[in-house]
């Protein structure tokens, strides 16, 4: 079968495929691809077996990451928890995967990475596992009282009640104020994790690209923001993508209040599930926190066609080689500047 390429930001057939394919996620959308392009300059590319004059039947979307620091690679997709190949036909899938293996070798890419949420490609010859994560999804197809009753009584239910007793205020929207409060908490959170924050431009571009599908949700004690999350609504799924908080106020239950309000909002808009994203397999605290929302935990494995010695990615490398300890003592503005520099190389 012949394999074609297209630019998903220019070819309207990609958006049409996303609108009708059951495996399409928020990470396949034009808005996500536009944000990657505007913030980091990544060029998106779709490989498909559908000819240019026909309605698009399938496609695997990548971004080209060209970095003097971390190498040249195709990633499907950068900064995305998962991105399932939208290919249902076995023959087309084989043709596309064979093509990817050939262009990795012939075009000099350090590696080509797929980030499926299913396991159907795990045994593909030549595709090697690169990283493994836990993935968490909460089924919302129950009434509100049943959803609440299924939450962990001590860690979740009582914290929601505590937030209400403490009079935490809840606000949502896309205003400059909310974005500023969210980002200030994000900088604090990343410092706590000894990592640089993502560039503010990334979040501004997300807000611009997704419009009303995106919400920033903030919990406040008085005039002080104590927790904030960023969610995106895509089709039948509400996606919790980013969270940030001031640890001093964790006992007040701000994060629990935000996520419970997100669940209620998702149910009211007809969502069937809440995507709670991935967690590192060695981050037991985060994984257990998501378990306590009664979310289903499964494994996702990222897969690569690669040459020997390909980079793991600068952010995850820094997170494990001692630079975290250095960043812990770097002034805030320097950490923010480091994030602006590093993330475009991370992909």
C-alpha positions in Angstrom: 0.0 0.0 0.0 1.2 3.5 -0.7 1.8 5.8 2.3 1.0 9.5 1.9 1.8 12.5 4.1 -0.4 15.5 4.9 -0.3 18.6 7.0 -3.1 18.3 9.5 -3.2 22.1 10.1 -3.9 22.6 6.3 -5.8 19.6 5.2 -9.4 19.7 6.5 -9.7 15.9 6.2 -7.8 15.5 9.4 -10.4 17.4 11.4 -13.1 15.4 9.8 -11.5 12.2 10.8 -11.1 13.4 14.4 -14.7 14.3 14.5 -15.9 10.8 13.7 -13.2 8.4 14.9 -14.0 6.8 18.3 -10.4 6.6 19.3 -9.7 10.3 18.6 -8.7 12.2 21.7 -8.0 15.8 22.7 -4.4 15.3 21.7 -5.3 14.6 18.1 -7.2 17.9 17.7 -6.3 20.9 15.6 -6.2 23.0 18.8 -3.6 20.7 20.4 -1.4 20.7 17.3 -1.7 24.4 16.9 -0.5 24.9 20.4 2.5 22.7 19.9 3.3 24.6 16.7 2.8 28.1 18.2 4.7 27.4 21.4 7.6 25.2 20.3 7.6 25.4 16.5 7.0 21.7 16.1 5.7 20.8 12.6 2.9 18.3 12.6 2.7 15.5 10.0 0.1 12.8 9.4 1.0 9.5 7.7 -2.0 7.8 6.0 -2.7 5.1 3.3 -5.6 7.3 2.0 -4.9 9.1 -1.3 -5.2 12.9 -1.5 -8.5 12.8 -3.4 -10.4 10.6 -0.9 -12.0 11.0 2.5 -9.4 10.2 5.1 -9.8 6.6 6.4 -6.8 6.5 8.8 -3.8 8.4 10.0 -1.0 8.5 12.5 0.0 12.1 13.6 3.5 13.1 14.6 5.4 16.2 15.4 8.9 16.8 14.1 11.2 17.7 16.9 14.6 18.9 15.7 16.9 19.7 18.6 20.7 20.3 18.7 20.4 19.2 22.4 18.3 16.1 22.3 18.4 15.0 18.7 16.0 14.6 15.8 12.8 12.6 16.2 9.2 12.1 15.3 6.9 11.9 18.3 3.2 11.1 18.4 2.7 13.4 20.2 4.9 15.7 22.4 3.6 16.5 25.8 0.6 14.2 25.2 -0.3 11.5 27.7 -1.5 9.3 24.9 -2.1 9.4 21.1 -3.7 6.3 19.7 -2.9 5.6 16.0 -6.2 6.1 14.2 -5.9 3.0 12.0 -8.5 0.2 12.1 -7.5 -1.9 9.2 -4.7 -4.4 9.8 -3.2 -4.1 6.3 -3.1 -0.3 6.5 -1.5 -0.5 10.0 1.2 -2.8 8.7 1.9 -0.5 5.8 2.2 2.5 8.0 4.4 0.8 10.6 6.7 -0.5 7.9 7.0 2.9 6.4 7.9 4.4 9.8 10.6 1.8 10.3 12.0 2.6 6.9 12.0 6.4 7.3 13.6 6.1 10.7 16.5 4.3 9.1 16.7 6.2 5.8 16.0 9.8 7.1 18.3 9.8 10.0 15.8 10.3 12.8 17.2 9.3 16.2 13.9 7.6 17.0 10.2 7.5 16.1 7.9 7.3 19.1 4.3 6.2 19.4 2.2 6.8 22.5 -0.9 4.5 22.2 -3.2 3.9 25.1 -4.1 0.4 23.9 -1.7 -2.6 23.8 -2.4 -3.7 20.2 1.0 -2.6 18.9 3.0 -3.9 21.9 4.2 -7.1 20.1 5.0 -5.4 16.7 8.4 -6.5 15.5 11.0 -3.7 15.7 8.9 -1.5 18.0 10.6 -1.5 21.4 9.1 -0.3 24.7 10.6 3.0 25.8 8.6 4.1 28.9 5.7 2.8 30.8 3.1 4.7 32.8 -0.1 4.2 34.7 -3.2 5.6 33.0 -6.3 6.6 35.0 -9.9 7.0 33.8 -13.0 7.5 35.8 -16.3 6.1 34.5 -19.0 8.8 34.9 -21.9 6.8 33.7 -23.6 6.8 37.1 -25.6 9.4 39.0 -23.9 11.9 41.2 -24.7 10.3 44.5 -23.3 6.9 43.3 -20.1 8.6 42.1 -19.6 10.4 45.4 -20.3 7.3 47.5 -17.6 5.4 45.5 -14.9 8.0 46.5 -12.4 7.2 49.3 -14.1 8.3 52.5 -11.0 9.7 54.3 -8.9 11.0 51.5 -11.6 12.4 49.2 -15.1 12.6 50.7 -13.9 14.2 54.0 -11.6 16.6 52.2 -14.5 17.8 50.0 -16.6 18.3 53.1 -13.6 20.1 54.8 -13.3 22.4 51.8 -16.9 23.4 52.1 -16.7 23.9 55.9 -13.6 26.1 55.4 -15.5 28.2 53.0 -13.2 27.7 50.0 -14.4 29.7 47.0 -14.6 28.1 43.6 -14.1 30.0 40.4 -13.8 28.8 36.8 -13.2 30.3 33.3 -10.4 31.5 31.0 -9.6 35.0 32.3 -6.2 36.5 32.6 -6.6 36.5 36.4 -7.4 32.8 36.5 -4.5 32.0 34.2 -2.2 34.1 36.4 -3.3 32.4 39.6 -2.9 29.0 38.0 0.6 29.7 36.7 1.8 31.1 40.0 0.7 27.9 41.7 2.3 25.8 38.9 5.6 27.5 39.5 5.3 26.6 43.2 4.4 23.0 42.4 7.2 22.5 39.9 9.6 23.9 42.5 8.3 21.4 45.0 9.0 18.6 42.5 12.4 20.1 41.6 11.5 20.7 38.0 11.2 23.8 35.9 7.7 25.1 35.0 6.4 24.9 31.5 6.5 28.2 29.6 3.6 30.6 30.3 3.2 30.9 26.5 2.2 27.2 26.4 -0.8 27.8 28.6 -1.8 31.1 26.9 -1.8 29.3 23.6 -3.9 26.4 25.0 -6.5 29.0 26.2 -6.5 30.7 22.8 -6.7 27.4 20.8 -9.3 25.6 22.8 -11.6 28.5 23.6 -14.7 27.5 25.7 -13.6 23.8 25.7 -10.9 24.7 28.2 -11.5 25.8 31.8 -9.1 26.9 34.5 -10.6 26.0 37.9 -9.3 27.8 41.0 -10.0 27.2 44.7 -9.4 30.2 47.0 -9.2 30.9 50.7 -10.2 34.5 50.9 -8.3 36.3 48.1 -5.6 33.7 48.0 -5.6 30.9 45.3 -4.6 27.6 47.0 -5.2 25.1 44.2 -5.9 25.2 40.5 -6.4 22.8 37.6 -6.7 23.0 33.9 -9.3 20.8 32.1 -10.3 20.4 28.5 -13.6 19.0 27.3 -13.4 16.9 24.1 -16.5 14.9 22.9 -17.6 12.5 25.6 -14.4 12.9 27.6 -13.4 15.5 30.2 -9.6 15.7 30.4 -7.8 16.8 33.6 -4.4 17.9 32.2 -2.7 20.1 34.7 -2.9 20.6 38.4 -1.1 22.9 40.8 -1.3 23.8 44.5 0.3 25.4 47.5 1.2 22.5 49.8 0.7 24.8 52.9 -3.1 24.6 52.2 -3.4 20.9 51.3 -5.3 20.1 54.5 -8.1 22.4 53.4 -9.1 20.0 50.5 -8.8 22.5 47.6 -7.7 20.0 45.0 -10.4 17.6 46.1 -13.0 20.3 45.7 -11.8 21.2 42.2 -11.9 17.7 41.0 -15.3 17.0 42.5 -16.7 20.1 40.8 -15.0 18.9 37.5 -16.8 15.6 37.8 -20.1 17.3 38.4 -19.5 19.6 35.4 -18.5 16.7 33.2 -21.7 14.8 34.1 -23.9 17.9 33.5 -22.4 18.2 29.9 -22.9 14.5 29.1 -19.4 13.3 29.4 -19.0 9.5 29.9 -15.5 9.6 31.4 -12.9 11.7 33.1 -9.4 11.3 31.8 -7.1 11.7 34.9 -4.0 11.3 32.8 -0.9 9.3 33.4 1.3 8.9 36.4 4.9 7.5 36.7 4.9 3.9 37.8 7.3 4.8 40.6 5.0 7.7 41.8 2.9 5.7 44.2 1.5 8.8 45.9 0.0 10.2 42.7 -1.3 6.8 41.5 -3.0 6.1 44.8 -4.6 9.5 44.9 -6.2 8.8 41.5 -7.2 5.3 42.6 -9.1 6.9 45.5 -11.4 8.6 43.0 -12.4 5.1 41.9 -10.6 5.6 38.6 -9.6 2.5 36.6 -5.8 2.1 36.4 -4.2 0.5 33.4 -0.7 0.5 31.9 0.3 2.4 28.9 3.6 1.7 27.1 5.3 4.1 24.7 7.0 2.4 21.8 9.9 3.3 19.6 11.7 2.6 16.4 15.2 3.8 17.4 18.9 3.7 16.9 21.2 2.8 19.8 21.8 5.5 22.3 18.8 7.7 21.4 17.9 10.4 24.0 15.3 9.6 26.6 14.2 13.3 26.6 15.8 16.1 28.5 13.2 16.8 31.0 12.9 13.1 32.2 16.7 12.8 32.1 17.1 15.8 34.3 14.5 14.5 36.7 16.6 11.4 37.4 20.3 12.5 37.1 20.6 14.9 40.1 19.8 18.2 38.3 16.6 18.2 40.4 18.7 19.0 43.4 20.4 21.8 41.6 17.1 23.3 40.5 15.9 23.2 44.1 18.4 26.0 44.9 17.9 28.1 41.8 15.9 31.3 42.2 12.4 31.3 40.8 13.0 33.5 37.7 15.9 31.3 36.7 13.8 28.2 36.9 11.1 29.8 34.8 13.8 30.8 32.2 15.1 27.2 32.3 11.7 25.9 31.5 11.4 28.3 28.5 14.7 26.9 27.2 14.3 23.2 28.0 10.8 22.3 27.1 11.2 23.0 23.4 14.0 20.4 23.4 12.0 17.9 25.4 9.2 16.9 23.1 
